[in-house]
C-alpha cells in the first residue's frame, strides 16, 4: 500500500493524468495526447510518518490535444485498497516493480469509452512522478497498450506537516495509446 500510495499518488494524477502506449499514435487507431491534468485523492489521507495506512486512491482529470480519431477525454481512475500500509515517508523510497494497479475509465469527446487496466511504477530519482502503463481492456482502442508519466503536486504542507489528502497532477511528455 505504501508503494501504492506513492506511485498512485503520482499515478492517481496519472490516471486522469493521461494514458500511454508504446507504438505510433496512428497504429491501429491509437492516439497521442499532449496535455493531461487532474486531481488525485487518498482515502484515508496518507499520514506523514509510519506506520501508515492501507488506502484507496482515486483520480479524475482530462486528456487534451489528442491526435487521431479523438480530440480530448475525461478520465476517472480507481484502485483497490492497498495491502500494505503507506505513509508520506514510504512514498519517497524508490522500489522496482508495480507500486499499484487500478482501472482507468476514459470517456472520449465523441462519446466512446475506453477501460484501461493500469500499473503504476515509481520513477527513480523523481519521487513526485509516476509511470503509468496499461492495456485497453474494452471499448475504443481495445487491445492497444498505453503509457505515460505524470507529475503530481501536493498542497503546501501536505506530506511535510499534514497528511496528504489530495494533489494535482500534470503530464510529463505525451500520453500514448497505440
N, C-alpha and C positions, 0 to 999 in steps of 0.2 A: 504494500500500500504506500509505503514511503516512496518507493520508486514511482509508483503510480501517481502520487501527488506531485512530484517534481516534474515528471515528464508530462503528466496530464495537465500540470499547471501550464507548461509550455504547450502542451498538446491541446488542452482544453481550448486554448487560444487557437490552437491549430485547427481544431475542428472547423469551427466556422472558419477557422483560420485557414482554410484553404487546403485543398487536397492536391494530390500529386500523382505523377506516374513516371515510369521510365519508358520513354518512347516518344516518337514525334507526335506533335499535337494533332496532326491531321490523321494519324494512323487509326483506322477502324472507327472513325468518327469521334476521336478524342478531342480534348480541349486543353488550352493553357490559359490560366487566369493570372493577371499581373498584379491584382490587388486583393487582399483578404484582410478582414478585421472583425473584431467582436469582443465579447466578454466571456470569461470563464468563471465558474463558481465552484467552491469546495464546500461540501456539506458532510459533517460539520466543518467549521473553519479549521484550517491547518494550524496547529499550535506552533509557537516559536521554537520550543525545545522538546526533547524526548520526554516521555516515552512515545508521544504521538498518538494518532487516532486512525482507525480504519475509516476511510472516507469514500464518498461518491463525488465524481467530477462531472460537471455538465458545462456546455458552452453553446452560445448562439452567436451567429455572425453572418457575414456575407462574403461572396466571391464577386469580383468585378473585373471589367476589361478583359473578358474571356474571348478567345478566338474559336473559330469553327461554328458549329450549329447552335451555340448558346452565347449569351452576352453577359449574364450575371446570375446569381443564385442567392438564396437564403439557406443557412445551414444550422443544424442542431446536432450536437454531439452528446452522447450519454455513455457512461462507463459503469460497470458493475462496482459494487462496494469492494474496496481493496481487501486483500487477505492479510497484508502486513501493515502495522501501524506506521504512519508517516508524520514527519514534522518539518518545519522550515529548514532546520539544520540538516536533516537527512536528504533533502532535495538538492543540496549543494554538492553532494558527493557523486562523482561520476561512477557509472557502472555500465557494463555491456549488457546486451540483451534488452528485450522489450520491457519497459517500465510499466506499461499499462496497455490495455486493449479497450476498444469501445466500438460503438456504432455511430457513424456519421450519416445523417439523412440530409440530402441536398434537394431543394426544390428549385429547379431552373426557371429562368424568366419566362419560358414558353409553357410552363405548367408540368413538364415531365419531372420525374423524381429519379434519384439515384440513391441506393443504400450501400454504404461502403463499410466493410469490416476493417478497422484500422488498428495498427500497433504504433505505440509511441516510444521513441527512443531518446535518451539524453544525448546532447551534443557535447563532446569532450571540450573542456575549457570554456564553455558557454552555458553556465547554469540557468540562464533565463531563456534558453532556446530549446526547442524540441523538434525532432524529425518525425514526421507522421507519414507512414506508408500504409498501403492497403490494397484491397481488391474490391471492385464494384460487384456486389453480390446480386443486385437486381435493379431493374429499371434502365434508364438511359445509360449507355456506356457499360452495360453488364459484361463482366469478364475482363475488363481492362484494369490495368494497375494504376495506382495513384501515388504521388509522392510530393512532399513539400515540407518546408521548415518554417516554424513560426517563432516569433519573439514575443514574450509576454512582459508586461509592465505592471507590477503591483502598485497599489496606492502607497504614498509616502507613509512609512512606519510599519506597513504590513510586512511580517516576517522579520522585523527588526525589534519592534517593541510591542506589536499587537499581532494576533493571529491573522492569517491570510484567509479572507473570505471570497474576494473577487479580484480580478485583474483584467486588463485589456490585452489584446494580442493583435499583432500585425504580421504579415507575411515577409519572409526573407527570401528574395529571389522570386521564382514563379511556382505556382501550383500547377502540376501537370497530371492529366488523366489521358492515358493513351495505351 
